[in-house]
Amino acid sequence: LTEAGDDIIAEGVNFRYTFSKHYGAFTAMAVNGRQQLAARPVLTAHRAPTDNDRNIQYRWMQFNEWQGENLDKSSVKIYDCHVEENEIVVHGSLAGISRAPFFRFTQRVSIGVDGKVAVLLAGDIRKDTIWLPRLGYEFTLPGDTKAFAYYGNGPYESYRDLCHAGCVGLY
């Protein structure tokens, strides 16, 4: 890992990744010269509500200025980002617009010599925070990406409360 201004560069055989200290996220990931990201990954707690969420969605989203965590309009604030023992360490928080942070976290990113990325996210949820619908990263892939692998419920789409309709595996 090398630091170049506001970026941390990880480079190896057939890969070059750029990690922004400002955003606490990758801004570029090239493998074999081909860009793997169309935009930087974003930490989020929001998901589209289902019919079962009709009563709680008012506490998640901004329907009026007095209620809700504004999960649908959240952003990450980075307090510190540095290299520590060949890992990228990020301290930050996640909050809805005009709201106190509901999640304060430390993220540790390791990049192997083969280009594999491991992310460890640990944090605390504010005590009075409403139940969060999810916590994860959103990735925007280039439009010509045809296939990718993921570990989770599959092989087809599955709602959280219908998870028994799918099997957990690598798809």
N, C-alpha and C positions, 0 to 999 in steps of 0.2 A: 504494500500500500504506500502510495506517495501522495503528498499534499501539494496541490497547485492552486493557490489562492483560496477560493471558496469551494473547491472541489477536492475530492479524494479519488484517486485513480487506482484501479486494480487492473493489472495487465498480466497476461500469461500467454501461453501457446494457444492461438486461435480465439482469444477473447480479450475484450477491453471494456471495462465498466467505469462509468462516471457516477459518483455519489455526491450529491450536493449537501454541504454542511448547512446551508441556508434552509433547505426544505426537509432535511433529514431523510432523503429518499434518493433512489437511483434516478438519474435523468437520462442516462443512455446505457444500453447493454448491447454490445455488438459481439456476436459469435460467428466466427468464420466470415467476418466482414459484413454480416447482415444484422441490421438493427432489430432487436427483439421487443422494443417498447415503442408505442406511438405517443405516450405521455407518461409522466412519472406515476408510480404507484401511490395510492392515497389510502391512508388509514381512515376507516369509517366505522360507525356503529349503526348506520341506517340501512334499512332494506324496505322494499315496497310492502305495505301492509296487506294482509290477507283479510278475508271476511271475518275470521276469528279475532282480528285486531281492531275491529270497528269501535270498541269502547276505549281502548288504550291509545290509539293513534293520536288522539288530541294531546296526550302528554308527551309524545315523541316529536311531533312536527309543529311547525309554526302556523297554527290556524288563526291565532290572534296574538297580540303583543304581550299578553300577561301570562299565558300558559305555555307549557311545552319546553323541552330541552333544545328544540331547534336542531334535532339530529339530521334533518334533511338539508340543513344549511350550516354544517359544521366545518371546522378547519383545525389544522394542527399548528401548534406554536412550538418552535424549537428553542430551548433555553441554552443548550450546549451540544456540540457535536465534535468529537475528536477521535483520534486513533489511539488505542490503548492495547499494548501487547498484540499487535497484528489483528485487532478487531476494530470495527467502527462502533463507537458508543454514542448513542443519541439520548438526551434527556428532553422530554417534551410533554405536551398536554393536548387533549382533544376537547373542544368546546363548541357548542352551538353559538351562532352569532348573537352577541349581546347577552351571553350567559356565562356563568362561572364554569371553569373546566369541570367536566364530569369524569375525566380519566387522565391521570398523570402517570407517565410511563418512562421506562428505560428500555431501549431497544439495542440489542447487540447483533451486529452483522459480521459474519465470518465468511470469507471467500477462500475456497480451496485452490490448490495449484491447478486443478482440473477445471476451474471455473464454477464449480457448484457453490451455491449461496445458501447459508443457513442463517435464519433470523430467529432470535429469541426475544419475545416481547413480554415484559413483566410490568405490572402496574397496579394502581389502586383506583377503585371507583369511588367517587364522592359518596358519603354515607346517605345523603337524602336523594340520590339519583333514582329515578324511576327505572324499572327493569329495562335493560338494553335489549333491543331486538337481535343484535349480533355485534361482533367485533371482528374486523378482518381488514384485508387489503383489497382494493379494487385495482385491477390491472387493465390498461387499454393496450391491446395488441395491434400490430399493423394489420391493415385490411386484407392483406394477402396471406395471413396466417391461416392455414387450413387445419392443422391438428396440433394438439398439445396434450399433455398428461396431467392428471390431477388425482389426489387421494381424497376420497370422501364417498358420499352416497351416490349411487349410479346404477346402471349406466345411463339412466334417463333422469330428467328433472324430478325433484322430490321436495315437497313442502316439509317444513320442520316437523309438523304433527303427523305427517305421513311417511316418516323415515323408514318404517318397517316395510314399505313397498319397494325399497331399494336395498342393495347390499353395499356395505362399506368395502372399498377396495381401491386398486389403482386402475384408473380408466383413462 
